[in-house]
Amino acid sequence: MISILNGIIGINANARAVVEGTDIDDCTITWLEGTAEISKSDIKTKIAELQTAYDNNKYQRDRAVAYKELKEQLDLLYHDMVADKGDKTGEWFKHIKSVKDANPKG
């Protein structure tokens, strides 16, 4: 869930504010250090935009967890590269393909 503060920072990266509450319609926002006030409507729009982007990239987060550690991937790749033509297993390719197949892009 994208927070109200995430929405504010998404509009103005230098914004300084304190947010009391979790519902944009009912929260109190105190603007600090001369930060220009941003309307709740604009913040709500930015939150929706950021949430959509986050949701659309779920496959990236899922893949990151599913991939083997880089050292393991390199070992698989090394064995695929140095094996004689008939002995190549394609294990690195199989692993990468299985992760991508299990976690397709949007």
ABEGO torsion letter per residue (X at the ends): XBBAAAAAAAABAABBBBBBEABAAABBBBBBGGBBBBBAAAAAAAAAAAAAAAAAAAAAAAAAAABBBAAAAAAAAAAAAABBAAABAGAAAAAAAAAAAABBBX
